[in-house]
Amino acid sequence: MNTHTGSSTMSGKAALWALYRGSQNETLMRSNYRTCNFRKEFLDWCEIQNDELISNTGALA
């Protein structure tokens, strides 16, 4: 009786990553590059908004 079979299987995340990497093509890579740039620009914008909010509310407090 084999009670431990986890070492021979991939986790769901690893399996999805393998499928993603296996089916990736040039168009998808370009799309991901644009998405990463958009995400970085959005995070930068959020950081600026947060800094402005802190500086504006700091004067009120």
DSSP file (Angstrom, degrees, kcal/mol; ACC not computed):
  #  RESIDUE AA STRUCTURE BP1 BP2  ACC     N-H-->O    O-->H-N    N-H-->O    O-->H-N    TCO  KAPPA ALPHA  PHI   PSI    X-CA   Y-CA   Z-CA
    1    1 A M              0   0    0      0, 0.0     2,-0.7     0, 0.0     0, 0.0   0.000 360.0 360.0 360.0 124.9    0.0    0.0    0.0
    2    2 A N        +     0   0    0      1,-0.1     3,-0.1     3,-0.0     0, 0.0  -0.890 360.0 171.3-104.0 110.6    1.5    3.3   -1.1
    3    3 A T        +     0   0    0     -2,-0.7     2,-0.6     1,-0.2    -1,-0.1   0.630  65.0  59.7 -94.7 -14.5    0.1    6.1    1.1
    4    4 A H        +     0   0    0      1,-0.1    -1,-0.2     2,-0.0     3,-0.1  -0.914  47.0 144.5-121.1 106.8    2.4    8.9   -0.1
    5    5 A T    >   +     0   0    0     -2,-0.6     3,-1.5    -3,-0.1     4,-0.3   0.345  44.6 100.9-117.4   3.1    2.2    9.8   -3.9
    6    6 A G  G >  S+     0   0    0      1,-0.3     3,-1.1     2,-0.2    -1,-0.1   0.760  71.5  65.8 -62.7 -26.6    2.7   13.5   -3.7
    7    7 A S  G 3  S+     0   0    0      1,-0.2    -1,-0.3    -3,-0.1    -2,-0.1   0.712 101.4  49.3 -71.6 -17.8    6.3   13.4   -4.7
    8    8 A S  G <  S+     0   0    0     -3,-1.5     2,-0.3     2,-0.1    -1,-0.2   0.421 103.7  69.9-101.0   1.9    5.4   12.1   -8.2
    9    9 A T  S <  S-     0   0    0     -3,-1.1     2,-0.3    -4,-0.3     0, 0.0  -0.844  75.7-123.3-119.1 156.3    2.7   14.7   -9.0
   10   10 A M        -     0   0    0     -2,-0.3    -2,-0.1     1,-0.1     2,-0.1  -0.657  29.8-112.6 -90.6 150.8    2.9   18.4   -9.7
   11   11 A S     >  -     0   0    0     -2,-0.3     4,-2.4     1,-0.1     5,-0.2  -0.351  34.4-104.8 -70.6 164.7    0.9   20.9   -7.7
   12   12 A G  H  > S+     0   0    0      1,-0.2     4,-2.4     2,-0.2     5,-0.2   0.890 122.2  51.0 -58.8 -40.4   -1.9   22.7   -9.5
   13   13 A K  H  > S+     0   0    0      2,-0.2     4,-2.3     1,-0.2    -1,-0.2   0.914 110.7  47.8 -65.4 -43.4    0.2   25.9   -9.8
   14   14 A A  H  > S+     0   0    0      2,-0.2     4,-2.3     1,-0.2    -2,-0.2   0.890 112.0  50.6 -65.3 -38.7    3.2   24.0  -11.2
   15   15 A A  H  X S+     0   0    0     -4,-2.4     4,-2.3     2,-0.2    -2,-0.2   0.920 111.2  47.6 -65.8 -43.7    0.9   22.2  -13.7
   16   16 A L  H  X S+     0   0    0     -4,-2.4     4,-2.5     1,-0.2    -2,-0.2   0.893 111.5  51.1 -63.8 -38.9   -0.7   25.5  -14.9
   17   17 A W  H  X S+     0   0    0     -4,-2.3     4,-2.8     2,-0.2     5,-0.2   0.904 109.4  50.5 -64.9 -40.8    2.7   27.1  -15.2
   18   18 A A  H  X S+     0   0    0     -4,-2.3     4,-2.2     2,-0.2    -2,-0.2   0.908 111.9  47.4 -64.1 -41.7    4.0   24.2  -17.3
   19   19 A L  H  X S+     0   0    0     -4,-2.3     4,-1.8     2,-0.2    -2,-0.2   0.909 112.7  49.6 -64.4 -41.7    0.9   24.5  -19.6
   20   20 A Y  H  < S+     0   0    0     -4,-2.5     4,-0.5     1,-0.2    -2,-0.2   0.938 113.5  44.7 -62.5 -47.9    1.4   28.2  -19.9
   21   21 A R  H >< S+     0   0    0     -4,-2.8     3,-0.6     1,-0.2    -1,-0.2   0.866 113.0  52.5 -66.0 -35.8    5.1   27.9  -20.7
   22   22 A G  H 3< S+     0   0    0     -4,-2.2    -1,-0.2    -5,-0.2    -2,-0.2   0.834 115.0  39.1 -70.4 -32.2    4.4   25.1  -23.2
   23   23 A S  T 3< S+     0   0    0     -4,-1.8    -1,-0.2    -5,-0.1    -2,-0.2   0.310  87.4 123.5-101.3   8.5    1.7   27.0  -25.1
   24   24 A Q    <   +     0   0    0     -3,-0.6     2,-0.2    -4,-0.5    -3,-0.0  -0.455  35.7 178.7 -73.3 139.2    3.4   30.4  -25.1
   25   25 A N     >  -     0   0    0     -2,-0.1     4,-2.1     1,-0.0     5,-0.2  -0.782  44.6 -90.2-131.4-179.7    4.1   32.1  -28.4
   26   26 A E  H  > S+     0   0    0     -2,-0.2     4,-2.2     1,-0.2     5,-0.2   0.878 122.9  51.4 -62.1 -40.9    5.6   35.4  -29.6
   27   27 A T  H  > S+     0   0    0      1,-0.2     4,-2.3     2,-0.2    -1,-0.2   0.917 110.0  49.7 -62.9 -43.2    2.3   37.3  -29.6
   28   28 A L  H  > S+     0   0    0      1,-0.2     4,-2.5     2,-0.2    -1,-0.2   0.886 108.7  53.0 -63.4 -38.7    1.5   36.2  -26.1
   29   29 A M  H  X S+     0   0    0     -4,-2.1     4,-2.1     2,-0.2    -1,-0.2   0.917 109.6  48.0 -64.3 -42.0    4.9   37.3  -24.9
   30   30 A R  H  X S+     0   0    0     -4,-2.2     4,-2.1     2,-0.2    -1,-0.2   0.900 111.1  51.5 -64.1 -39.5    4.4   40.8  -26.4
   31   31 A S  H  X S+     0   0    0     -4,-2.3     4,-2.2     1,-0.2    -2,-0.2   0.913 109.9  48.9 -62.9 -43.1    1.0   40.9  -24.7
   32   32 A N  H  X S+     0   0    0     -4,-2.5     4,-2.6     2,-0.2    -1,-0.2   0.865 107.9  55.3 -64.8 -35.8    2.5   40.0  -21.4
   33   33 A Y  H  X S+     0   0    0     -4,-2.1     4,-2.2     2,-0.2    -1,-0.2   0.927 109.6  46.1 -62.8 -44.5    5.2   42.7  -21.8
   34   34 A R  H  X S+     0   0    0     -4,-2.1     4,-2.5     1,-0.2    -2,-0.2   0.905 112.0  51.8 -63.8 -40.4    2.5   45.3  -22.3
   35   35 A T  H  X S+     0   0    0     -4,-2.2     4,-2.6     1,-0.2    -2,-0.2   0.909 109.1  49.8 -63.0 -42.3    0.6   44.0  -19.3
   36   36 A C  H  X S+     0   0    0     -4,-2.6     4,-2.5     2,-0.2    -1,-0.2   0.904 111.2  49.2 -63.7 -41.0    3.7   44.2  -17.1
   37   37 A N  H  X S+     0   0    0     -4,-2.2     4,-2.7     2,-0.2    -2,-0.2   0.914 111.6  48.9 -64.1 -42.0    4.4   47.8  -18.3
   38   38 A F  H  X S+     0   0    0     -4,-2.5     4,-2.5     1,-0.2    -2,-0.2   0.916 111.4  49.9 -62.8 -42.5    0.8   48.8  -17.6
   39   39 A R  H  X S+     0   0    0     -4,-2.6     4,-2.5     2,-0.2    -2,-0.2   0.912 111.7  48.2 -62.8 -42.6    0.9   47.1  -14.1
   40   40 A K  H  X S+     0   0    0     -4,-2.5     4,-2.5     2,-0.2    -2,-0.2   0.923 112.1  48.9 -64.7 -43.9    4.2   49.0  -13.3
   41   41 A E  H  X S+     0   0    0     -4,-2.7     4,-2.3     1,-0.2    -1,-0.2   0.897 112.0  49.5 -62.3 -39.4    2.7   52.3  -14.5
   42   42 A F  H  X S+     0   0    0     -4,-2.5     4,-2.5     2,-0.2    -2,-0.2   0.917 111.2  48.4 -65.6 -43.3   -0.4   51.7  -12.4
   43   43 A L  H  X S+     0   0    0     -4,-2.5     4,-2.2     2,-0.2    -2,-0.2   0.889 111.1  50.8 -65.3 -38.4    1.7   50.8   -9.3
   44   44 A D  H  X S+     0   0    0     -4,-2.5     4,-2.2     2,-0.2    -1,-0.2   0.919 110.5  49.6 -62.3 -42.8    3.8   53.9   -9.8
   45   45 A W  H  X S+     0   0    0     -4,-2.3     4,-2.7     1,-0.2    -2,-0.2   0.911 110.0  51.0 -61.8 -43.0    0.6   56.1  -10.1
   46   46 A C  H  X S+     0   0    0     -4,-2.5     4,-2.5     1,-0.2    -1,-0.2   0.896 109.0  51.3 -61.8 -40.1   -0.7   54.5   -6.9
   47   47 A E  H  X S+     0   0    0     -4,-2.2     4,-2.4     2,-0.2    -1,-0.2   0.910 110.8  47.8 -64.3 -41.7    2.5   55.3   -5.1
   48   48 A I  H  X S+     0   0    0     -4,-2.2     4,-2.5     2,-0.2    -2,-0.2   0.927 112.3  49.3 -64.0 -44.7    2.4   58.9   -6.2
   49   49 A Q  H  X S+     0   0    0     -4,-2.7     4,-2.4     1,-0.2    -2,-0.2   0.898 111.2  50.2 -61.5 -40.2   -1.3   59.2   -5.2
   50   50 A N  H  X S+     0   0    0     -4,-2.5     4,-2.5     2,-0.2    -1,-0.2   0.919 110.2  49.4 -64.7 -44.2   -0.5   57.7   -1.8
   51   51 A D  H  X S+     0   0    0     -4,-2.4     4,-2.4     1,-0.2    -2,-0.2   0.908 112.5  48.0 -61.6 -41.9    2.4   60.1   -1.2
   52   52 A E  H  X S+     0   0    0     -4,-2.5     4,-2.5     2,-0.2     5,-0.2   0.902 111.0  50.8 -66.1 -40.1    0.2   63.1   -2.2
   53   53 A L  H  X S+     0   0    0     -4,-2.4     4,-2.7     2,-0.2     5,-0.3   0.921 111.4  47.8 -62.7 -44.0   -2.6   61.9    0.1
   54   54 A I  H  X S+     0   0    0     -4,-2.5     4,-1.9     1,-0.2    -2,-0.2   0.917 113.5  47.2 -63.9 -43.3   -0.2   61.5    3.1
   55   55 A S  H  X S+     0   0    0     -4,-2.4     4,-1.0    -5,-0.2    -1,-0.2   0.881 115.1  46.2 -68.3 -35.8    1.3   65.0    2.5
   56   56 A N  H  X S+     0   0    0     -4,-2.5     4,-0.8     1,-0.2     3,-0.2   0.903 116.7  42.3 -73.2 -40.9   -2.1   66.6    2.1
   57   57 A T  H  X S+     0   0    0     -4,-2.7     4,-1.8    -5,-0.2    -2,-0.2   0.756 105.5  65.1 -78.3 -22.7   -3.6   64.9    5.2
   58   58 A G  H  < S+     0   0    0     -4,-1.9    -1,-0.2    -5,-0.3    -2,-0.2   0.862  99.8  52.4 -64.7 -34.7   -0.5   65.5    7.2
   59   59 A A  H  < S+     0   0    0     -4,-1.0    -1,-0.2    -3,-0.2    -2,-0.2   0.820 110.4  48.4 -69.8 -30.5   -1.1   69.2    7.0
   60   60 A L  H  <        0   0    0     -4,-0.8    -2,-0.2     1,-0.2    -1,-0.2   0.816 360.0 360.0 -78.2 -30.9   -4.6   68.8    8.3
   61   61 A A     <        0   0    0     -4,-1.8    -1,-0.2     0, 0.0    -2,-0.2   0.474 360.0 360.0 -80.7 360.0   -3.6   66.6   11.2
